[in-house]
């Protein structure tokens, strides 16, 4: 594994802000030759610094305007119950993020749906049926103030 340096950091910062940069544009922004930039970017992919490149889709035009955060409490805190829950929750497409957390909940879910009725159906048919779920607490997001911010490094 090569040393992670200032140039690598600058490549990652530039790609976080604008993932569609061509190699030539990226090389110019980070002040290296296109060949060096390509070689370093490939290494950043290979070493796992970059896990993928994707487009950020505006949820409103595609009919997913409601953002919901759901806190989940499981009935038991065992590796088996956590494993069963995690295996099942990753199969629900509306769940964008699932994080094991410390505090009042075991998990915090980030969910995108059309509207409250859509969430109600998802909740009744899938969320409360997940393995080990004892309680859920739902928070409808009224306004997204900061979303998908770049990593601050």
C-alpha positions in Angstrom: 0.0 0.0 0.0 1.5 3.3 -1.1 1.6 6.3 1.2 -1.5 8.5 1.3 -0.3 12.1 0.6 -1.5 15.6 -0.2 -2.0 14.8 -3.9 -4.2 11.8 -3.0 -6.2 13.9 -0.6 -6.7 16.6 -3.3 -7.8 14.0 -5.8 -10.4 12.7 -3.3 -11.6 16.2 -2.4 -12.0 17.1 -6.1 -13.9 13.9 -6.9 -16.2 14.3 -3.9 -17.2 17.7 -5.2 -17.5 16.7 -8.8 -17.3 13.0 -9.7 -17.7 13.5 -13.4 -14.4 15.2 -13.9 -12.3 13.8 -16.8 -8.8 12.6 -15.9 -7.4 15.7 -17.7 -9.6 18.1 -15.7 -8.8 16.3 -12.5 -5.0 16.3 -13.2 -5.2 20.1 -13.9 -7.1 20.7 -10.6 -4.6 18.8 -8.5 -1.5 20.0 -10.4 -0.1 16.7 -11.7 0.3 15.2 -15.1 -2.7 13.2 -16.5 -0.6 10.0 -16.4 0.2 10.5 -12.7 -3.4 11.5 -11.9 -4.7 8.3 -13.7 -2.2 6.1 -11.9 -3.0 7.6 -8.5 -6.8 7.5 -9.1 -6.6 3.8 -10.0 -4.6 3.1 -6.9 -7.2 4.9 -4.8 -9.8 2.7 -6.2 -7.7 -0.5 -5.8 -6.8 0.3 -2.2 -10.5 1.1 -1.2 -10.2 4.8 -0.7 -12.8 5.2 -3.5 -15.7 2.7 -3.3 -17.6 3.9 -6.3 -18.9 6.8 -8.3 -22.6 7.6 -8.7 -25.0 10.4 -9.5 -27.1 12.2 -6.8 -30.7 12.0 -7.9 -33.2 14.6 -6.9 -35.9 12.6 -5.0 -38.9 14.9 -5.8 -39.1 14.4 -9.6 -38.8 10.6 -9.2 -41.7 10.4 -6.7 -39.7 9.9 -3.5 -40.3 13.2 -1.8 -40.8 12.1 1.8 -37.7 11.4 3.9 -38.3 9.5 7.1 -35.9 8.6 10.0 -36.9 5.6 12.0 -35.4 4.5 15.3 -35.7 0.8 15.9 -35.4 -1.1 19.2 -34.9 -4.8 19.1 -36.4 -7.2 21.7 -32.9 -8.7 22.4 -29.4 -7.4 22.2 -27.5 -10.5 20.9 -25.3 -11.0 17.9 -27.9 -13.4 16.5 -30.8 -10.9 16.7 -28.6 -8.1 15.3 -27.5 -10.4 12.4 -31.1 -11.4 11.6 -32.3 -7.8 11.6 -29.4 -6.6 9.4 -29.8 -9.4 6.9 -33.5 -8.6 6.5 -33.3 -4.8 6.5 -30.8 -4.7 3.6 -33.4 -6.3 1.4 -35.9 -3.4 1.7 -35.2 -1.0 -1.2 -36.8 2.1 0.5 -34.2 1.8 3.4 -31.3 4.0 2.2 -29.2 3.8 5.3 -29.2 1.5 8.4 -26.9 2.2 11.2 -26.3 0.4 14.5 -26.3 3.2 17.1 -25.7 3.8 20.8 -28.4 5.5 22.8 -32.2 5.1 22.9 -32.4 2.9 19.7 -30.5 -0.1 18.4 -30.7 1.1 14.8 -31.4 4.3 12.9 -32.9 3.9 9.4 -33.1 6.5 6.7 -36.0 5.8 4.4 -37.3 7.4 1.2 -41.0 7.0 0.2 -43.6 8.9 -1.9 -45.6 10.2 1.1 -47.0 9.4 4.5 -49.5 6.8 3.1 -46.6 5.0 1.3 -44.6 5.0 4.6 -47.7 3.7 6.5 -47.9 0.8 4.1 -44.1 0.1 4.4 -44.3 0.3 8.2 -47.2 -2.1 8.5 -46.1 -4.6 5.9 -42.3 -4.7 6.3 -40.7 -2.6 9.1 -42.6 -4.0 12.1 -42.3 -7.5 10.6 -38.4 -7.3 10.6 -36.9 -10.0 12.9 -36.7 -8.9 16.5 -38.4 -5.5 16.2 -39.9 -4.5 19.5 -40.5 -0.8 18.9 -40.1 1.8 16.2 -40.1 5.6 16.5 -40.7 7.5 13.4 -39.6 11.0 12.5 -40.8 12.7 9.2 -38.2 15.1 7.9 -39.7 18.5 7.3 -36.6 20.1 5.7 -33.3 18.7 4.7 -30.7 21.2 5.8 -27.6 19.3 4.9 -27.5 16.1 3.0 -24.7 14.0 1.5 -22.0 16.5 2.5 -18.4 15.6 1.4 -16.1 14.0 4.0 -14.3 16.8 6.0 -10.6 15.7 5.6 
